[in-house]
Amino acid sequence: MKTFLSRSLAIAALLFNLGNAGLQAQTTAPRVALRVSQLTPDERDALNRDLIARGELRITYACVPAGIIIIEPVAQDRDADSVRAMAAAAIIRRLPADRRTEIPLTLTEAEALCSAARNQ
């Protein structure tokens, strides 16, 4: 009985740690977060089409009223610099430099900014 209980606790601890590791991996995914003044749905959609066509990146969050776009790699084995480099061509083609700024932003912060923009 003692061995069964010890094994059960060990398995539960392992599963808990694996679950936490998965959550940490999701929250540390490399991303490019942009703030774009006067972002239009057409610009967002065109950028999304370009990224999908390349197949390496995707827009994981966008809020037109707040002018926020978050781009992440499809494969999680990329670092932030390579994500930035891969996104550069589509971003330059679709979003004028004087209207876009890369900003450090979490998904939670992006959602809060979007909510605030929608409530104005």
C-alpha positions in Angstrom: 0.0 0.0 0.0 2.8 2.4 0.9 4.6 1.7 -2.5 1.3 2.2 -4.4 0.7 5.5 -2.6 4.3 6.7 -3.2 4.1 5.8 -6.9 0.7 7.6 -7.2 2.1 10.7 -5.7 5.2 10.6 -7.9 3.1 10.2 -11.0 0.8 13.0 -9.9 3.8 15.3 -9.3 5.2 14.4 -12.7 2.0 15.1 -14.5 1.6 18.4 -12.6 5.2 19.5 -13.6 4.6 18.5 -17.2 1.5 20.5 -17.3 3.3 23.5 -15.9 6.1 23.1 -18.4 3.6 23.2 -21.2 2.0 26.4 -19.9 5.4 28.0 -19.6 6.3 27.1 -23.1 3.0 28.6 -24.4 3.6 31.9 -22.5 7.2 32.3 -23.7 6.5 31.8 -27.4 8.5 34.3 -29.5 6.3 37.0 -30.9 6.3 40.3 -32.6 3.8 42.7 -31.2 3.0 45.8 -33.2 1.0 48.9 -32.5 -0.3 50.4 -35.8 -1.9 53.8 -35.9 -5.1 53.8 -38.0 -5.0 50.1 -38.6 -7.7 49.0 -41.0 -9.3 45.6 -41.4 -8.0 45.4 -45.0 -4.4 45.9 -43.8 -4.8 43.3 -41.1 -6.3 40.8 -43.6 -3.6 41.5 -46.3 -0.9 41.0 -43.7 -2.5 37.8 -42.6 -2.7 36.5 -46.2 1.0 37.2 -46.7 1.9 35.4 -43.5 -0.3 32.4 -44.3 1.2 32.2 -47.8 4.7 31.9 -46.4 3.5 29.3 -43.9 6.0 30.1 -41.1 4.1 32.8 -39.2 0.6 33.6 -38.2 -1.3 36.4 -36.6 -2.4 35.1 -33.2 -4.1 38.2 -32.1 -5.3 41.4 -33.8 -7.5 44.2 -32.6 -8.2 46.8 -35.3 -9.7 49.5 -32.9 -6.5 49.4 -30.7 -4.2 48.9 -33.7 -2.6 45.8 -32.2 -1.2 42.8 -34.1 0.6 39.9 -32.5 2.6 37.6 -34.8 4.0 34.2 -33.8 5.7 31.4 -35.6 3.7 28.3 -36.5 6.6 26.1 -35.3 7.7 27.0 -31.7 11.4 26.3 -32.4 12.1 29.9 -33.5 13.7 32.7 -31.5 12.3 36.3 -31.4 15.0 37.6 -33.8 14.1 35.0 -36.5 10.4 35.7 -36.1 11.1 39.4 -36.5 13.2 38.7 -39.6 10.6 36.4 -41.2 7.8 38.9 -40.6 9.8 41.9 -41.9 9.0 41.6 -45.6 5.2 41.3 -45.0 5.2 44.0 -42.4 7.2 46.4 -44.6 5.0 45.7 -47.6 1.7 46.1 -45.7 2.2 48.6 -42.9 4.0 51.9 -43.5 6.9 52.6 -41.2 5.6 55.9 -39.9 2.4 54.1 -38.6 3.9 51.0 -36.9 5.9 50.4 -33.8 7.1 47.2 -32.3 6.2 47.0 -28.6 6.7 44.5 -25.8 3.2 43.2 -25.1 1.7 40.1 -23.6 -1.6 38.7 -24.8 -3.3 39.8 -21.6 -2.1 43.4 -22.1 -3.2 43.4 -25.7 -6.7 42.2 -24.7 -6.9 45.0 -22.1 -5.8 47.6 -24.6 -8.4 46.3 -27.1 -11.1 46.3 -24.5 -10.3 49.9 -23.6 -10.3 51.0 -27.3 -13.7 49.4 -27.9 -15.2 51.1 -24.8 -14.1 54.6 -26.0 
